[in-house]
Amino acid sequence: MKLTGSALLTRALALASLFAIVSAAQAAIIDFTGGSVSGAYANHYEENGFQVDVTGASGAFFGDYYGVGNNVIHAHWATGPYGNVTEIKISKIGGGTFDLNYFILTSNTDTGGGPASGNERAWIKNNNGNDQLLPVENWGFPATQIFLGSNYDGITSFSFYVTNMVDCFGMDEFYIDQAAPPGGPSVPDSATTAGLLGFAMVGMVAARRKLSRR
């Protein structure tokens, strides 16, 4: 059966749309809302295909810790006076790779419920051995945006730890397998959209060449 140029273009666009649907399905945001635990201290939490494991009997609080109607994860490190957490690790349930692009840091302070001193040393690292020092952060909101580079692409897990006295530590809005512009999420993002358009254009060119040879 011969296909016209318009029919081939329609198929190319359909494939591009399918690619967009698959990409969107892989993207995830972990915002600590609607997961397996709410408003309680726990050592394990699951949301949108990912799991959070907290090492330390005091666990972490998953919910509206700051009382502003915004759910977060909040923990107290063993180097401070109120908890004994030594690691917070996030990975995909069942395994697999992903890109971590962005999250927000709501607390990174050695003063419980107060401003940071500047002496805090909290880190993020991934399974490939890439460690990054996090900025200090006063307790609660407003928060600091953390953008991760290509070192956090294609990873299987990432975790947080401290090397100095830190007490309160909170985070929110992990953007995985999608870009996170300051204005909010975009799925598919502009790069993906450009890729889809390019894919469609390749289909158009292939269709025209095929027709020209007949």
KOLVOKOL-257771 format. One record per residue (C-alpha): x, y, z; residue in three letters. Coordinates in steps of 0.1 Angstrom, whole numbers, padded with zeros to 4 digits, always signed. Example, Ala and Ser with C-alpha at 12.3 -4.5 7.8 and 13.67 -1.06 7.14 Angstrom:
BEGIN
+0123-0045+0078ala+0137-0011+0071ser
END
This chain:
BEGIN
+0000+0000+0000met+0014+0034-0010lys+0012+0062+0015leu+0009+0098+0004thr+0031+0125+0018gly+0003+0137+0041ser-0003+0102+0054ala+0034+0097+0062leu+0035+0131+0079leu+0005+0121+0100thr+0023+0090+0111arg+0054+0109+0120ala+0034+0133+0141leu+0016+0104+0158ala+0049+0089+0167leu+0061+0123+0181ala+0029+0125+0202ser+0035+0090+0215leu+0071+0100+0224phe+0057+0131+0243ala+0033+0108+0262ile+0060+0084+0273val+0083+0113+0283ser+0055+0129+0304ala+0048+0095+0321ala+0085+0092+0331gln+0086+0127+0347ala+0078+0130+0384ala+0076+0156+0411ile+0080+0147+0447ile+0063+0173+0468asp+0054+0152+0498phe+0017+0154+0492thr-0005+0123+0488gly+0023+0099+0495gly+0025+0068+0518ser+0029+0089+0550val+0014+0122+0560ser+0021+0144+0590gly+0041+0120+0609ala+0077+0111+0617tyr+0088+0080+0596ala+0118+0063+0581asn+0102+0054+0548his+0081+0073+0524tyr+0068+0066+0488glu+0054+0090+0462glu+0051+0089+0424asn+0073+0059+0420gly+0101+0070+0443phe+0110+0061+0478gln+0126+0081+0506val+0146+0062+0532asp+0157+0080+0564val+0185+0065+0585thr+0181+0073+0622gly+0154+0064+0648ala+0140+0100+0649ser+0130+0097+0612gly+0116+0126+0592ala+0083+0146+0592phe+0064+0144+0560phe+0037+0171+0558gly+0030+0207+0566asp+0058+0211+0591tyr+0060+0249+0589tyr+0023+0255+0592gly+0019+0275+0559val-0002+0249+0539gly+0028+0235+0521asn+0040+0199+0526asn+0077+0192+0529val+0102+0167+0544ile+0118+0180+0576his+0144+0161+0597ala+0168+0167+0625his+0204+0155+0621trp+0224+0136+0647ala+0248+0165+0649thr+0220+0187+0664gly+0202+0184+0698pro+0168+0172+0686tyr+0173+0141+0663gly+0197+0114+0652asn+0193+0113+0614val+0225+0103+0595thr+0213+0100+0559glu+0183+0108+0537ile+0183+0087+0505lys+0159+0089+0475ile+0157+0062+0448ser+0133+0048+0423lys+0110+0020+0436ile+0122-0012+0419gly+0154+0004+0406gly+0163+0023+0375gly+0180+0055+0364thr+0166+0090+0363phe+0177+0127+0361asp+0175+0149+0392leu+0172+0185+0380asn+0159+0206+0408tyr+0146+0209+0443phe+0141+0235+0470ile+0159+0237+0503leu+0136+0249+0531thr+0159+0246+0561ser+0196+0240+0566asn+0204+0255+0600thr+0223+0246+0632asp+0198+0266+0652thr+0165+0248+0657gly+0136+0269+0644gly+0160+0299+0637gly+0184+0314+0612pro+0215+0297+0599ala+0248+0305+0614ser+0268+0300+0582gly+0288+0271+0596asn+0264+0244+0584glu+0279+0218+0561arg+0251+0197+0545ala+0257+0179+0512trp+0239+0161+0484ile+0256+0132+0467lys+0246+0106+0441asn+0255+0069+0435asn+0283+0080+0410asn+0302+0098+0437gly+0293+0134+0429asn+0291+0154+0461asp+0278+0190+0462gln+0278+0213+0492leu+0244+0229+0498leu+0239+0266+0508pro+0229+0274+0543val+0192+0282+0548glu+0172+0297+0576asn+0143+0277+0591trp+0112+0275+0570gly+0100+0296+0540phe+0111+0314+0518pro+0133+0286+0504ala+0164+0284+0482thr+0162+0269+0447gln+0188+0242+0440ile+0195+0234+0403phe+0216+0203+0396leu+0238+0199+0366gly+0246+0170+0343ser+0264+0151+0371asn+0229+0143+0383tyr+0217+0128+0351asp+0214+0090+0347gly+0217+0083+0384ile+0201+0055+0404thr+0199+0073+0438ser+0209+0105+0456phe+0212+0112+0493ser+0220+0139+0519phe+0245+0140+0547tyr+0262+0165+0570val+0299+0170+0580thr+0293+0197+0606asn+0267+0206+0631met+0233+0209+0614val+0200+0206+0633asp+0169+0214+0611cys+0169+0203+0575phe+0140+0206+0552gly+0133+0201+0514met+0105+0201+0489asp+0096+0199+0452glu+0121+0174+0437phe+0118+0176+0399tyr+0128+0144+0382ile+0132+0137+0345asp+0119+0171+0336gln+0131+0207+0336ala+0120+0230+0364ala+0120+0267+0353pro+0115+0293+0380pro+0080+0299+0368gly+0069+0263+0374gly+0068+0229+0358pro+0066+0223+0321ser+0060+0188+0308val+0072+0183+0282pro+0098+0211+0286asp+0110+0233+0258ser+0139+0211+0250ala+0116+0181+0247thr+0092+0201+0225thr+0120+0211+0202ala+0130+0175+0200gly+0095+0165+0190leu+0093+0191+0163leu+0127+0179+0150gly+0114+0143+0150phe+0084+0154+0130ala+0105+0173+0105met+0127+0142+0100val+0095+0123+0092gly+0085+0149+0067met+0119+0148+0049val+0118+0110+0048ala+0083+0110+0034ala+0093+0134+0006arg+0124+0115-0003arg+0105+0082-0004lys+0078+0097-0027leu+0105+0113-0050ser+0120+0079-0056arg+0088+0064-0069arg
END
